[in-house]
Amino acid sequence: MPQGEGRGASSERNRDAEVQEPDAPLLGPEQEEFRSRWQRIQSEFVDDPREAVGAADTLVAEVMQALATTFSEHKQGLEGQWHRGEEVATEELRVALQRYRSFFNRLLNT
């Protein structure tokens, strides 16, 4: 454990490692549910195209909301540390910026 780092900080970092990885999936376990729903929508298109397009619209809106929530929670965590007067490690900020950069690039490349 690095000097000056308490046991709580280390376990918190380990718990949040997946969230902080810049190339980690943007969504957690719900990502597989979204994929499954997308496959179902595509397979239902032949029988009811209008319903499939409506379901696709709903699903895309839900995915966008889930992404917004994920980033909002991450931002609130950092801001919470600042408001409590805690020092946020430069490494945490670097990883946060990498995550935003990765997300930004993924959005522009799709």
N, C-alpha and C positions, 0 to 999 in steps of 0.2 A: 504494500500500500504506500503510495507516495506520501512524503512527509507533509504533515498539516492536514491530511485528509482523514476525516472520521469514518468509522465503519458505515454509518448511514449514507454518506455521500457515495461510497464505493458500491453499496448494494443498490442504491438508487440508479447509479450509472449503469450497472449491469442489467437492471430491470428495464431501463429505457434504451438499451443499446440498439434494439431493432428500430425504435422510433427515430433515433438520431443518425442512423446510417444514411448518407445522402443518396445511395442507390437502392435502398431497401424499398420494398413495395410501398406505394403511397398510402394504401389502405391496409388495414390489418386483416384478420380472418374473414371479415365481411367481403373481401375482394372475391373469394371463391363463390360466395352466394351470388354476387353480382354477375359473375361469369356464367353461372348456372342459369340464372334468370335470362341472360342474354341469349344463351343457346336455345332455351325454351321459346323465347320470342321469335327467333329466327325460324324455328321449326313450325311455329303456328302461322307464319305469314301466308303459306299456301292456302290454308283454310279460311283465314279471315285477315286479309291485308290491312284493313283499316284498324282493326283492334290491335294488330301487331305494332303498327306505327304508333298508336296511342300508348301502348305499353312501353315501347322503346323510349318515347319522350319522357314518360314517368321515370323509367329506370335511369336515364341520363341525368335527369334533375336530381334524383336521389344520390347518384354517385358524386355529382358536383357538390351537393350539400355535405356529404360525408367528407369530401376533401376539404371543404371550407372549415368544417368542424375540427378536423385533424390539425390543420394549421392554426386555427384560432386557439385550440388547447395548448399547442406548443408555444405560441406567442404569450399566452397568459401565464404559462409556467415561468418563462424568462422574466416577464414583467413582474410577476409575483416576487421573484427573488430580488429584483431591483427595489421594489416598494418596501420590502422588509429590510432593506439596507444590506442585503447579502451581496457579496462580490460574485459575479458570474465569471467563471474562468474563460480566458480567451479561447481555449480549446473548445469549450461548449459553444461559444459564439461562432467560431470558425466552422464547426460542424453544422450549426444552424444555417449559416450562410451557404454552405455547400448544399444543404438540403433544399433551400429555396432556389438556388441556381439549377439544381438537377430538375426540380419541379418545373421551373420556368422553361428550361430547354425542352423538356418532354412536352409541355403544352405547345410550344412553337413548332416542334417537329412532327406533330400529329396532323 
